[in-house]
Amino acid sequence: MNKWIVLALLVLGSFTAPAQHRRNLNIKYFGLTLHPKGDDNADLMPLNPDGKGYFVVNVGASVGYEQFFVPDKFSFKAIQAFYADCAMRFAGFTHFGVRAVIFNIGRHSLNGGLGPTLVYRRNWSELEGYNLSTSFFGGDPDDKWQYRMIWYAGEFEYNYQLSDRVDFSTAFVPGYPNIMSLSFGVRYWLKEKE
């Protein structure tokens, strides 16, 4: 229960931070999933060019909102993603976290973040040939959804400034040894409130 209280305070804090602090929206193509050890269910993955599940293309997007509470140093970030997973079934994740700017040199910056993430997908048990015993996700075979709550999910985000308000942005989620993901898109800086 205490985790939920902390999470609620983090989210509320991101929307009540002082107006002079920068904030942005980011939209990314959710893009490429890497399974470092391959995947026993690779035969169920149509966009799996290597045939073993090491690299799988996903089709979808994520939308994020970031609010700095210490200018150019620390921020809160919320992300919502919807996509077709490795088996081309509806999936998504919801993330809230704290970010820190690791470096900011010229047009280049790197941020690192940590926070809870709920990952969910339509249940693969409905698919013929699905090997449930190797699943990263929870849920029973009769459930409509499979899910996994990750309390300490991380993200690295590289940004390249294209203009005063727009950055090219790519994110890497290092979920080793099970799932790592790569996405890319834009980060748009909102006008500061007056």
C-alpha positions as CSV (number, residue, x, y, z in Angstrom):
1,M,0.0,0.0,0.0
2,N,2.9,2.4,0.8
3,K,4.2,2.0,-2.8
4,W,0.8,3.3,-4.1
5,I,0.9,6.3,-1.9
6,V,4.4,7.2,-3.0
7,L,3.4,6.7,-6.7
8,A,0.4,9.0,-6.2
9,L,2.5,11.7,-4.6
10,L,5.0,11.5,-7.5
11,V,2.3,11.8,-10.1
12,L,0.5,14.7,-8.3
13,G,3.8,16.4,-7.8
14,S,4.5,16.4,-11.5
15,F,1.3,18.3,-12.2
16,T,1.7,20.8,-9.4
17,A,5.4,21.7,-9.9
18,P,6.1,25.4,-10.2
19,A,5.3,27.0,-13.6
20,Q,8.8,28.1,-14.4
21,H,10.0,24.5,-14.7
22,R,10.3,23.1,-18.2
23,R,8.0,20.4,-19.4
24,N,7.6,18.4,-22.6
25,L,5.5,15.9,-24.5
26,N,7.2,13.1,-26.4
27,I,5.8,10.8,-29.0
28,K,7.7,7.7,-30.0
29,Y,7.3,4.8,-32.5
30,F,7.5,1.7,-30.3
31,G,9.6,-0.1,-32.4
32,L,12.0,-3.0,-31.7
33,T,12.1,-5.7,-29.0
34,L,15.2,-7.6,-28.2
35,H,15.2,-11.0,-26.5
36,P,18.9,-11.5,-25.6
37,K,18.5,-15.2,-25.2
38,G,16.0,-15.7,-28.0
39,D,12.5,-16.8,-27.3
40,D,10.9,-20.2,-27.2
41,N,7.7,-18.7,-28.8
42,A,9.6,-17.2,-31.8
43,D,7.4,-19.2,-34.2
44,L,4.4,-17.1,-33.0
45,M,6.2,-13.8,-34.0
46,P,5.5,-12.8,-37.6
47,L,7.9,-9.8,-37.6
48,N,10.9,-11.9,-36.4
49,P,13.5,-11.7,-39.1
50,D,16.1,-13.9,-37.4
51,G,13.6,-16.8,-36.8
52,K,14.8,-17.2,-33.2
53,G,13.1,-14.1,-31.6
54,Y,16.3,-12.2,-30.9
55,F,15.0,-9.1,-32.8
56,V,11.3,-8.6,-33.3
57,V,9.6,-5.5,-34.8
58,N,6.7,-4.0,-32.9
59,V,4.1,-1.7,-34.4
60,G,2.8,1.0,-32.0
61,A,3.5,4.2,-30.2
62,S,4.1,5.8,-26.8
63,V,3.1,9.2,-25.5
64,G,4.9,10.7,-22.6
65,Y,4.7,13.8,-20.4
66,E,7.7,15.1,-18.5
67,Q,7.8,17.8,-15.9
68,F,11.1,19.1,-14.4
69,F,11.1,19.8,-10.7
70,V,14.8,20.8,-10.6
71,P,15.5,22.8,-13.8
72,D,17.6,20.7,-16.3
73,K,18.4,18.1,-13.7
74,F,15.5,16.1,-12.3
75,S,12.0,15.4,-13.6
76,F,8.9,13.2,-13.3
77,K,7.7,11.4,-16.4
78,A,4.6,9.5,-17.3
79,I,4.4,7.2,-20.4
80,Q,1.5,5.4,-22.0
81,A,2.1,3.0,-24.9
82,F,-0.2,0.9,-27.1
83,Y,1.2,-1.4,-29.7
84,A,1.0,-4.8,-31.4
85,D,3.3,-7.0,-29.5
86,C,5.7,-9.7,-30.9
87,A,2.7,-11.9,-31.9
88,M,0.9,-8.9,-33.3
89,R,-1.6,-8.9,-30.5
90,F,-2.8,-5.8,-28.6
91,A,-0.4,-4.8,-25.8
92,G,0.7,-1.8,-23.8
93,F,2.5,-0.4,-20.8
94,T,1.9,2.4,-18.3
95,H,4.9,4.0,-16.6
96,F,5.5,6.6,-13.9
97,G,9.0,7.5,-12.9
98,V,11.8,9.9,-11.9
99,R,14.4,11.0,-14.4
100,A,17.9,12.6,-14.1
101,V,19.9,14.3,-16.8
102,I,23.1,12.3,-17.0
103,F,24.7,14.7,-19.4
104,N,23.8,17.7,-21.6
105,I,26.5,18.8,-24.0
106,G,25.6,21.1,-26.8
107,R,22.7,19.6,-28.8
108,H,23.2,16.2,-27.1
109,S,21.6,14.9,-23.8
110,L,21.2,11.6,-22.1
111,N,18.6,11.0,-19.4
112,G,18.2,8.0,-17.1
113,G,15.0,7.1,-15.3
114,L,13.5,4.6,-12.9
115,G,10.0,3.9,-11.8
116,P,7.1,1.4,-11.7
117,T,5.7,0.0,-15.0
118,L,2.7,-2.1,-15.7
119,V,3.1,-4.2,-18.9
120,Y,0.1,-6.0,-20.3
121,R,-1.0,-7.9,-23.4
122,R,-3.8,-10.1,-24.8
123,N,-3.2,-13.6,-23.5
124,W,-1.0,-15.7,-25.7
125,S,-2.5,-18.9,-24.3
126,E,-5.2,-18.5,-27.0
127,L,-2.4,-19.0,-29.6
128,E,-1.8,-22.6,-30.8
129,G,1.7,-23.7,-29.9
130,Y,2.2,-21.1,-27.1
131,N,4.8,-22.2,-24.5
132,L,3.4,-20.8,-21.2
133,S,6.3,-22.1,-19.0
134,T,8.8,-19.6,-20.4
135,S,6.5,-16.6,-20.2
136,F,7.7,-13.3,-18.6
137,F,4.1,-12.4,-17.9
138,G,1.7,-13.5,-15.2
139,G,-1.9,-14.5,-15.5
140,D,-3.8,-17.8,-15.9
141,P,-4.4,-19.5,-19.3
142,D,-8.1,-18.6,-19.0
143,D,-7.5,-14.9,-18.4
144,K,-8.1,-12.4,-21.2
145,W,-4.9,-10.5,-20.3
146,Q,-1.4,-11.3,-19.3
147,Y,0.5,-8.7,-17.3
148,R,3.6,-8.0,-15.3
149,M,4.2,-5.2,-12.7
150,I,7.8,-4.1,-12.7
151,W,8.4,-1.9,-9.7
152,Y,11.8,-0.7,-10.7
153,A,11.8,-0.4,-14.5
154,G,14.5,1.7,-16.0
155,E,15.0,3.8,-19.2
156,F,17.8,5.6,-21.0
157,E,16.8,8.4,-23.3
158,Y,19.1,10.0,-25.8
159,N,18.0,13.4,-27.2
160,Y,19.4,15.5,-30.1
161,Q,18.2,19.1,-30.3
162,L,16.7,19.9,-33.7
163,S,15.4,23.3,-32.8
164,D,14.6,25.4,-29.7
165,R,11.4,23.3,-29.1
166,V,11.9,20.0,-30.8
167,D,14.4,17.2,-30.1
168,F,14.9,13.8,-31.9
169,S,14.5,11.3,-29.1
170,T,15.3,7.6,-28.7
171,A,14.7,5.4,-25.7
172,F,16.2,2.2,-24.6
173,V,14.6,0.0,-21.9
174,P,17.2,-2.5,-20.6
175,G,15.0,-5.3,-19.3
176,Y,17.9,-7.9,-19.4
177,P,17.7,-10.9,-19.5
178,N,14.1,-11.1,-20.7
179,I,13.1,-8.2,-22.9
180,M,14.8,-5.0,-24.0
181,S,13.1,-2.4,-26.2
182,L,14.1,0.5,-28.5
183,S,11.8,3.3,-29.6
184,F,12.3,6.6,-31.3
185,G,10.5,9.8,-32.1
186,V,10.3,13.5,-31.0
187,R,10.3,15.4,-27.8
188,Y,8.4,18.7,-28.0
189,W,9.0,21.4,-25.3
190,L,5.9,23.1,-24.2
191,K,5.7,26.9,-23.7
192,E,6.2,27.9,-20.1
193,K,3.2,29.1,-18.3
194,E,3.0,32.8,-17.6
